[in-house]
């Protein structure tokens, strides 16, 4: 996005890792996806020892099937608590690193947003995670409440006031002065707002952009919150001030992907055209959605 701004335990048995797997070749704390970490470990070991295979990896983890690890990495199988321990030990993890890997598995396999929020906070309790993911933590704070990016944008107005009561009144729907004060404190702490020589809060950077990889749960929550705002706008905002519409089409798989690319390109065009307004007055949210309403056709 560009803007301004638990499974049953596996039936596997645990076994000690071989001497070659006693030290972790990859830093697990640098990962937020356990499958990516397992893939990195496998590729590192395969590069160091030409004969290393998925079957050897599986044996080290106490698995009978030689293809089980590959299927986990490719997302075809999930991991239970016992297997998470076996896999972590096969990767050379011990102590906090092993505990972090286990927590990461549960986090990645959580099904609901509240679960992911609780489990993400558990990951953040690991000191080495905080050190490795300072930017991700900041991003999480920025997207934690829908009104924080909105207030970041509102700061572009010439008449902007950091008075929490003024901020609370300006947003639709209204928020509390306490929430407004929290937003200002968060934006200042993240370095997105700073005081000018005259003591006025100004934007340090008008653009906040997420990476191109899988979205973190906090960004997903942000999108859900903005979809809720869109639904509320049907009742709160006059039709003359909003544009909410949709298309229902039946297209080929290739055309669907082309449509997705066109929407992304259009979003970027809007961004370039409207990001810098010489006379900013209102904060707006533009949501562009495209998603399948039917299953994929299996091609022969």
KEVO-220531 format. One record per residue: x, y, z of N, C-alpha, C, O in turn; residue in three letters. Coordinates in steps of 0.05 Angstrom, whole numbers, plus 32768, in hexadecimal, padded with zeros to 4 digits. Last residue first. Example, Ala and Ser with C-alpha at 12.3 -4.5 7.8 and 13.67 -1.06 7.14 Angstrom:
BEGIN
81017FD3808E81117FEB808F81028001809D810C801780A1SER81087F8E809C80F67FA6809C81087FBE809C811D7FBE80A9ALA
***
This chain:
BEGIN
7F837DD07E977F8F7DB77E8F7FA87DBB7E7E7FB57DA87E76UNK7F797DFB7ECF7F7E7DF87EB27F8B7DDD7EAD7F9D7DD47EBCUNK7F477E067EFB7F5F7DF67EF87F637DF07EDA7F537DE37ECDUNK7F317E457F0D7F2D7E2E7EFB7F477E207EF67F5B7E2C7EEFUNK7F277E5D7F4F7F397E5B7F377F317E427F277F2B7E2D7F32UNK7EE57E727F647EFE7E637F677F0D7E637F4D7F027E677F37UNK7ECD7EB77F6A7ECA7E9A7F637EE57E8D7F647EFA7E9B7F63UNK7EDA7EEA7F757EC17EE07F817EBB7EC37F7A7EA77EB87F82UNK7F197F0A7F7E7F087EF67F727EEF7EEF7F827EF07EEF7F9BUNK7F1F7F527F827F247F377F8D7F117F237F807EFB7F2B7F78UNK7F337F937F8A7F2D7F7F7F757F337F647F817F4A7F5F7F8AUNK7F2D7FD77F9E7F2B7FBA7FA47F267FAA7F8B7F177FB27F7AUNK7F4780107FB77F4380027F9D7F447FE47FA27F587FD97FAAUNK7F3980487FDD7F3B802B7FDE7F35801F7FC27F2080257FB7UNK7F5080827FF67F4980767FDC7F4E80587FDF7F65804F7FE1UNK7F3E80B380237F47809880217F3E808C80067F25808C8001UNK7F5280F780317F4080E380247F4D80C880247F6680C68025UNK7F50813280547F5D811880527F49810580467F328103804FUNK7F4E817480387F40815D80437F51814480407F5F8140802BUNK7F75819C80287F5E81A280397F52818A80477F4B818B805FUNK7FB081B7800B7FA281A080167F8C81A8802A7F9081BA803BUNK7FC681D57FDC7FB281DF7FEF7FA281C87FFB7F8B81C57FF6UNK7FE981B97FBD7FF381D27FC87FDF81DD7FDD7FE781ED7FEEUNK7FF481757FC47FE081897FBF7FE981A37FCC7FF081A37FE4UNK800E813C7FB2801881577FBA8004816C7FB1800381747F9AUNK7FF281107FA08000810E7FBA8009812A7FC4800A812E7FDCUNK7FD7810C7F6F7FCA811A7F857FDA811C7F9F7FD081277FB3UNK7FF780F17F4A7FE881097F427FDE811A7F5A7FDE81327F58UNK800D80C57F63801E80D97F57801080F37F52801B81097F54UNK7FDD80AA7F717FF080B37F86800180C97F7B800580DE7F88UNK7FC6809E7F407FB880B07F537FCB80BB7F677FCA80D37F6EUNK7FEE807A7F2E7FE880937F207FDA80A87F317FE180BF7F32UNK7FE880517F53800180607F527FFE807B7F43800A808F7F4BUNK7FB5803F7F447FBA80497F5F7FD3805B7F607FD380707F6DUNK7FC0802D7F107FAE80447F147FB280507F307FB280687F33UNK7FE180017F1C7FEC80187F0D7FDB80317F117FE580477F13UNK7FBC7FE17F377FD47FEA7F457FE080027F377FE880167F44UNK7F987FD87F0E7F8F7FE77F267FA77FF17F367FA680087F40UNK7FB87FBC7EEA7FAD7FD57EE27FA47FE67EFB7FA87FFE7EFCUNK7FC17F8D7F087FD87F9E7F017FCE7FBA7EF97FDA7FCE7F01UNK7F8D7F787F087F9A7F7E7F227FB27F927F1D7FB57FA57F2CUNK7F877F6F7ED27F767F827EE07F827F8B7EFA7F827FA37F01UNK7FAC7F467ECB7FB07F5F7EBD7F9F7F757ECA7FA97F8C7ECCUNK7F937F1E7EE97FAD7F287EF27FB47F437EE47FC07F547EF1UNK7F667F187EC97F637F207EE47F7D7F2C7EEF7F7D7F407EFDUNK7F7C7F057E997F707F207E9A7F6C7F2A7EB67F6D7F427EBBUNK7F8C7ED37EAB7FA07EE67EA17F957F027EA27FA37F157EAAUNK7F5A7EBB7EB77F6E7EBF7ECC7F837ED37EC47F8B7EE47ED4UNK7F247EE17E987F387ECB7E997F4B7ED07EAF7F4D7EE77EB9UNK7EE87EF97EB97EFF7EFC7EA87F117EE37EAA7F0E7ED37EBDUNK7EAF7F177EC97EBA7EFC7EC67ED07EFD7EB17ECA7F027E9AUNK7EA17F4C7EFA7EA97F427EE07EB07F257EE07EB67F1A7EF5UNK7E857F817F187E867F647F1B7E8A7F597EFF7E797F5C7EEDUNK7E9B7FBD7F367E967FAE7F1D7E977F917F247EA87F887F34UNK7E867FF77F5E7E937FDD7F597E8B7FD17F3E7E787FD97F32UNK7E8E80307F897E8180217F747E8F80077F717EA280017F7FUNK7E8F806C7FA67E9080507FAD7E8180407F997E6880427F97UNK7EA380A97FB47EA080987F9C7EA4807B7FA37EBB80737FA7UNK7E8A80E47FD47E9780CA7FD47E9280BC7FBA7E8080C37FABUNK7E6D81127FD37E8881147FDD7E9780F97FDE7EAD80F77FE8UNK7E3A81087FC27E49811B7FB27E66811D7FBB7E7781277FACUNK7E2580E87FEA7E2E80DB7FD27E3F80EE7FC17E5180E57FB2UNK7E3E80FA802C7E2C80FE80157E3780F27FFC7E4F80F17FF8UNK7E4F80CA805D7E5980DE804A7E4580E180337E3B80CD8028UNK7E3880A3807E7E4280BC808A7E4880D280767E4780E9807CUNK7E29807680607E15808480717E1E809F807A7E0D80B1807EUNK7E56806980447E3D806780367E27807680467E148080803AUNK7E7E806A806A7E7B808180597E618081804A7E5680968042UNK7E7E803780807E72804D808F7E6D8065807E7E5980748082UNK7E9C801D80587E808016805C7E71802B806C7E5A80318066UNK7ECD8038805E7EBF803A80457EA1803380487E908040803DUNK7EDB802780917ED68044808D7EC6804880737EB480598072UNK7EE47FF180867ECE7FF880987EC7801680947EAF801D8095UNK7F117FF780667EF97FED805A7EE07FF3806B7ECB7FF88061UNK7F348009808E7F2C801C80797F14801280697F0480228060UNK7F387FDA80AC7F2D7FF180B87F24800580A47F0E801280A7UNK7F517FB980867F367FB2808F7F297FCA809C7F117FCF8098UNK7F827FD480817F707FD2806A7F547FCC80737F417FD78068UNK7F957FCB80B67F917FE680AC7F7E7FE680947F6B7FF68094UNK7F9B7F9480B67F887FA080C87F817FBC80BF7F6A7FC580C1UNK7FC57F9080917FAB7F83808B7F957F90809C7F7F7F958092UNK7FEC7FA980AF7FE37FB680967FC97FAA808E7FB77FB98084UNK7FF27F8380D87FEA7F9E80DF7FE07FAE80C67FCD7FBD80C8UNK80047F5680C07FE97F5580CA7FDF7F7180D07FC77F7780CEUNK80287F67808380267F60809F800A7F6280A97FF97F6F809CUNK80237F4C8041801C7F618054801D7F56807080147F408076UNK805C7F35801C80437F308029803D7F45803E804F7F4E804CUNK807F7F6C7FF9807B7F51800180607F4D800F804E7F5E800DUNK80887FA17FEF80797F927FDA80747F757FE280667F677FD4UNK807E7FCC8028808D7FBD8015807B7FAE800280637FAD8005UNK805B800B802E80617FF0803780707FE28021806F7FEA800AUNK806A805080398065803A8025806C801F80328081801D803EUNK805980918041805E8079805080578062803E804080608035UNK806A80D48036806480BA8029806C80A3803C808280A28045UNK807B8103804C805F81018044805780E68039804080E28034UNK80A2810B808280A180FD8069808480F98063807580EE8072UNK8097813080A980B3812C80A280B4811E808780C681248077UNK8065816080AF806C814680A580898145809F809481578091UNK8067818780ED8065818480D0806D816880C88079815980D7UNK805381B081238057819481198054819480FB8040819F80F0UNK807781EB8134805F81DF8128806681C2811E807B81BE8113UNK80A382078145809581F68159807C81E8814E806D81DC815EUNK80C18220812180AC8231812E809C82208143808A822B814FUNK80E081F9810D80ED820D811E80D9821E812D80DF82298142UNK80B381C0811480C281D3810580D081E6811880CD81E48130UNK80B1817E812D80AC819B813180BE81AC812080D681A7811FUNK80978147810880AC8154811880A58171811A8095817C810AUNK807F810680F68079812280FC8090812E810D809A8120811EUNK809A80D880F1808A80E180DA808080FD80DD8078810A80C9UNK80B580C0811B80C380D3810A80B480DD80F280C180E880E0UNK809A80A2813E80A38094812680B380A7811380BE809E80FFUNK808C80C88163809F80B3816B80AA80A5815380C2809E8153UNK806680E48146807E80F2814E809480DD815580AB80E0814EUNK803E80BD8140804B80C88128806580D7812F807880D6811FUNK803180B48176803C809E8166804A80A9814E806080A08147UNK801C80E68186803480DB8194804180C58183805980C38182UNK7FF080E88164800580FC8162801F80F1816E803480F48163UNK7FD280BC81777FDB80BD815B7FF280D18158800680CA814BUNK7FC680CC81AB7FD680B381A77FE280B4818A7FF980AC8186UNK7FA580F781A17FBF80FC81AF7FD280E481AB7FEA80E781A7UNK7F7A80DC818B7F8980EF817B7FA480F481877FB880F68179UNK7F6880BE81B77F7280B0819F7F8380C3818D7F9780BB8182UNK7F5880E881D77F6D80D681E07F7980C781C97F9280C481C7UNK7F2E80FE81BA7F47810E81BE7F5E80FC81C77F75810181C0UNK7F1280CB818F7F1480D981A97F2D80E981AA7F4180E3819CUNK7EF680D7814E7F0580C781617F0780D7817B7EFD80EE817CUNK7EC280D5811D7ED180E381327EE080CE81437ED780B88146UNK7ECD80B580DC7EBD80BC80F47ECF80C8810A7EE780C58109UNK7EEB80F180D17ED280E480CD7ED880C680CA7EE680BE80B8UNK7F0E812580F67F0D810B80E97EF0810080E67EDF810680F7UNK7F09815481157F0D815680F87F09813B80E97F02813B80D2UNK7F058148814B7EED8153813D7EF08152811F7EDC81508110UNK7F38813781587F228125815C7F09812E814C7EFA811E8142UNK7F568166814E7F5A814F813E7F42813C813F7F398131812BUNK7F43818681787F3F818F815C7F428177814A7F3181738137UNK7F54816881A47F38816D81A17F31817681847F1D816E8179UNK7F8C816881A07F7D814F819C7F5F815381987F538143818AUNK7FAF8196817B7F9C819581917F8B817C818D7F7D81798179UNK7FCE81A081507FD38187815E7FC1818481777FC581718186UNK7FB181B781147FB581BC81317FBA81A1813E7FAC818D8139UNK7FB781D480D47FB981BC80E57FBF81C481027FCF81D68107UNK7FB081F880AB7FA481FE80C57FA581E780D97F9781E780EDUNK7FC881E0807E7FD481F8808A7FCA81FE80A67FD8820980B7UNK7FCE8198807F7FBD81B0807D7FCB81C8808B7FD781C680A0UNK7FEE816E808B7FF5817D80737FE4819780707FEC81A98061UNK7FD8815280B47FED816580BB7FF5817680A38002818B80A7UNK7FB8812C809D7FAB814580A57FC0815A80AC7FBA817280AAUNK7FDB810280987FD4811180807FC8812C80887FCD8140807AUNK7FDD80F180CD7FF680F780BF7FF1810880A68000811A80A1UNK7FA880E580D47FB380FD80E27FCE810580D67FD4811C80D4UNK7FA680B680B57F9580CD80AE7FA080E680BB7FA080FB80AEUNK7FCA809380CF7FD1809D80B47FC080B680AD7FCA80C8809FUNK7FA7809080FE7FC3809981007FCD80A380E47FD780B980E3UNK7F75807980F67F77809780F87F9480A180FA7F9880B980F7UNK7F7A804280F87F75804F80DF7F7A806D80DF7F81807980CBUNK7FB18027811C7F968033811D7F92804381047FA4805180FAUNK7FE0800F810A7FD1800281207FB5800D81227FA37FFF812AUNK8005802180E67FEC801780DB7FD9800C80F17FC5800080EBUNK802F803281088022804580F68007803B80ED7FF4804B80EBUNK803E800281228032801881328023802C8120800E80368127UNK80527FE680F6803C7FDC8105802E7FF1811580157FF38115UNK807D800680E88068800380D5804F7FF980E38038800280DDUNK809D7FFD8115809480178110807C801780FD806880258101UNK80A77FC7810D80997FCF8125808E7FEB812280777FF0812AUNK80C47FC980DD80AA7FBB80DE809A7FC380F680817FC580F4UNK80F27FE480EF80E07FF080DB80C57FE480DB80B07FF180D8UNK81067FBE811480FF7FD9811D80EC7FE6810980D87FF38112UNK81137F87811480FC7F90810680F37FAC811080DB7FB18114UNK813F7F798132813F7F72811681297F7F8106812A7F8180EEUNK81317F8A816681497F95815981487F90813B81517FA1812CUNK81047F6B817081017F88816F81197F95816181167FA88152UNK811C7F39817081087F3F815B81057F5E815981057F688143UNK813B7F3B819D81497F3A818381357F3F816C813E7F478157UNK81147F3B81C681257F5281C181327F5281A681347F67819AUNK80D27F2881BF80EE7F1E81BC81007F3681B580FC7F4381A1UNK80A27F3F81BC80AE7F3E81D780CA7F3381D680D97F3581EAUNK808F7F3A8189809D7F53819080A97F5381AC80BA7F6481B2UNK80747F0A818D808D7F0B817E809D7F24818680B67F238188UNK80487F1C81AA80597F0881B680747F0881A880897F0781B5UNK80317F3D8184803B7F4A819C804E7F3781AB80617F3F81B8UNK80207F15816280347F27815980417F36817180597F3A8171UNK7FF87EFD818080107EEE817B80277F008171803E7EFB8177UNK7FD07F2681807FDB7F1B81997FF67F0E819580087F1281A5UNK7FC97F2A81487FD17F4181587FDE7F3881727FF37F42817AUNK7FB67EF7813A7FD07F01812F7FDA7F19813F7FF27F1B8144UNK7F857EF781557F997EE4815B7FB57EEE81527FC87EED8162UNK7F6A7F21813A7F707F2481567F857F10815F7F967F178170UNK7F687F0A81047F787F22810A7F7D7F2681287F947F2C812FUNK7F6E7EC280FF7F5F7EDB81027F727EF281097F877EEE8114UNK7F927E9780FA7F7C7E9A80E77F6E7EB580E87F627EBE80D4UNK7FD87E8980FC7FC07E9481097FAB7E9B80F47FB27EA480DEUNK80077E7B80E67FF07E6980E17FD77E7380EF7FC27E6580EDUNK802C7EA180F880277E9E80DB800E7E8E80D480027E9280C0UNK802B7E96813080227EAF8125801B7EAD810780067EB780FFUNK80417E62813280257E67813B801A7E81813080037E828127UNK80747E6D811F80637E5A811180467E5F811980347E5F8107UNK80877E91814580847E9A812A80717E87811A80617E90810AUNK808C7E71817280787E87817280727E918156805C7E988150UNK80B67E518160809C7E45816680867E5A816780707E55815DUNK80DE7E78815A80D57E69814280BA7E5D814880A87E5E8137UNK80E47E88819080DB7E9B817C80D07E8D816380BB7E948159UNK80FA7E5981A580E07E6381AF80D47E77819B80BB7E768196UNK812A7E58818A81177E42818680FB7E4B818F80E77E448182UNK81417E87819E813D7E84818281297E6E817B81187E71816AUNK81457E7D81D581327E9181CC812C7E8E81AE81167E9381A5UNK815A7E3981CD81547E5081DF813F7E6381D3812A7E5A81C8UNK816E7E2C8189816D7E2581A581637E3E81B481647E5481AAUNK81747E13814781697E27815981687E1B817681627E04817AUNK81827DF3811C81977DFC812E818E7E108143819F7E1C8150UNK815B7DDE80FE81687DF680F3817E7E018105818A7E1580FFUNK814A7DB6811E81587DAE810681667DC680F981797DC380EAUNK812E7DD6814381477DC9814B81577DC0813381707DC18134UNK81037DE5812281147DF9812D812F7DED813681447DF98130UNK80EB7DB3811980F67DC28102810A7DD7810C811F7DDB8101UNK80DB7DA5814D80EE7D94813E80FB7DA3812781137DA08123UNK80B87DCF815980D07DCB816980E57DBA815A80FC7DC1815AUNK80917DC6813380A07DDF813380B97DDD814380CE7DE8813BUNK807E7D948142808E7D96812A809D7DB0812980B37DB1811EUNK80617DA3817080777D918172808A7D92815A80A27D92815CUNK803A7DC8815A804E7DD1816E80667DBE816F807C7DC78170UNK80347DC28111802A7DC1812C80417DC7814080587DCB8138UNK802F7DE380D380417DD780E780347DD88103802A7DED810BUNK80127DD4809280177DE580A980287DD580BE802E7DBE80BAUNK80217DCC804D801D7DC0806780227DD5807D80337DE6807AUNK802B7DEC802280187DD6801E80117DC980397FFC7DBB803BUNK80527E13802180387E1A802B80237E058028800B7E0B802CUNK80867E05801580757E0E7FFF80587E14800780487E1B7FF6UNK80977DF3804680A37E0C803B80917E178025808E7E2F8023UNK807A7DC3804980767DD8805D80807DF3805180717E078053UNK808F7DA7801F80737DAD801E806C7DC38033805A7DD3802EUNK80C47D9F803180BF7DAF801980A27DB88018809C7DCF8010UNK80BA7D7F805E80C57D9A806280C07DAB804980B87DC3804BUNK80A67D50804680967D5F805980A07D7C805B80907D8F805BUNK80C17D2C802880B77D44801A80A87D57802D809E7D6C8024UNK80CE7D00804580E47D10803C80DB7D2A802E80EB7D3C802AUNK80AD7CEF808180AA7CF5806480C07D07805B80C57D1C8067UNK80BC7CEE80B680BF7CD680A680BE7CDC808980CD7CD08079UNK80E27D1D80DD80CC7D1780CB80D17CFE80BB80E77CF980B3UNK81097D3580FD80FA7D1E810780E27D1680F780D07D0A8101UNK81297D5B80E781127D6580F681017D4E810280ED7D548110UNK814D7D3D80CC81577D4C80E281407D5680F481447D5A810CUNK812B7D2A80A381357D1780B7813F7D2680D0813A7D1D80E6UNK81237D5A8086810C7D4D809381167D3A80A9810A7D3980BFUNK81567D638072814A7D77808381337D6A809481317D6F80ACUNK815A7D378051816D7D39806881627D4D807C81647D498094UNK81327D44802C81307D2B803C81427D2C8054813A7D23806AUNK81457D728015812D7D738026812A7D5B803781217D5C804EUNK818E7D6F801B81757D6C800D815E7D70802081627D718039UNK81D27D7A800C81BC7D7D801F81A27D7D8010819F7D8A7FFBUNK81FE7D767FEB81ED7D5F7FEC81D57D627FFF81C57D508001UNK821C7DA67FEF820E7DA07FD681FA7D897FD881E67D887FC9UNK821C7DD0802182207DB3801D820F7DAA800581F77DA88008UNK82117E05801A82297DFE802882317DE1802482487DD98023UNK81E17E057FFE81F77E127FF382127E0B800082277E0A7FF3UNK81C17DEA802381C67DDD800981DE7DEA7FFB81ED7DDD7FECUNK81C07E0F804C81CD7DF5805081D37DE7803681E87DDA8033UNK81A47E39803281BF7E3D803D81CE7E23804181E57E208039UNK81747E20802681857E2A801081A17E2F801A81B47E2A800BUNK81607E15805A81657E00804781787E098031818B7DFA802AUNK815C7E49806F816E7E36807C81757E1F8068818C7E188065UNK81357E5F804C81507E6B804D81647E57805A817B7E568051UNK810A7E3E805981157E3E803D81317E49803D81427E3E8030UNK81017E4D808E81087E31808781157E2F806B81287E218067UNK80F37E838085810B7E7C809581147E60808E812C7E5B808AUNK80C47E7E806980DA7E8B805C80F47E85806B81097E82805EUNK80A57E66809180AB7E57807880C27E63806980D37E55805EUNK80A07E8D80B780B07E7680BD80B67E6580A580CB7E5880A4UNK80A77ED180B280997EBA80A680AA7EA180A980C17EA0809FUNK80C77EF780C480AB7EF880CE809A7EE380C180827EE280C5UNK810C7EF780D780F67EED80C780DB7EF180D580D97EEF80EDUNK81377F0080F781347F1280E0811B7F0C80CF81167F1980BCUNK813A7ED7811A812D7EF08124812A7F04810D811B7F188110UNK81587EB08102813B7EAD8102812D7EC7810A81177ECC8101UNK818E7EB480DA81837EC180F281657EC080F181587ECE80E1UNK81AB7E7680C6819B7E8E80BF818F7E9980D881867E8A80EAUNK81C57E4A80DA81D37E5A80C681C47E7380BE81D07E8480B0UNK81CA7E36811C81B77E41810881C67E5280F481D37E6580FCUNK81EC7DFC812C81ED7E19812C81DA7E23811681DC7E1A80FFUNK81E27DC7812481E17DD1814081E27DF0814181DB7DFB8155UNK81E47DAA80F681CD7DBC80FA81CC7DC8811581B77DD3811DUNK820E7D8880F6820F7D9D80E281F87DB080E581F87DC580D8UNK82037D62811E82167D78812482157D8E810F821A7DA58116UNK81BA7D5A811A81D67D51811581E97D68811A81E07D7F811CUNK818A7D5F814F81957D67813581B27D5D813281BF7D588146UNK81637D2D816E81787D40816F81827D46815381827D358142UNK811C7D2B816281367D1E8164814B7D34816481477D4A815BUNK80D77D1E816A80EE7D30816C81077D21816F81097D0C817CUNK80A87D04813B80B77D02815480CF7D14815380DA7D1A813EUNK80687D18812180857D13811F80917D11813A80867D1A814EUNK80347D238120803A7D09812A80587D03812880617CEC812DUNK802A7D67813780317D54812280377D39812F803D7D388147UNK7FF27D81815C800F7D7B815A80137D66814480027D548140UNK7FC07DA681387FC87D91814B7FE57D8B81477FF07D8E8131UNK7FC97DEF81307FC57DD581257FCC7DC081397FDD7DC6814BUNK7FA47E2481487FBE7E14814A7FB87DF881427FA57DEB814CUNK802280C28048802480B68060803680A08063803980958079UNK800480A9802C801480BC803B801480B28056800D80A5806AUNK8010806A800E8000807E80198011809380268029808F802BUNK800A802C7FF0801880457FF0800680597FFD7FEE805A7FF6UNK80117FE880008000800080008011801980008025801A800FUNK
***
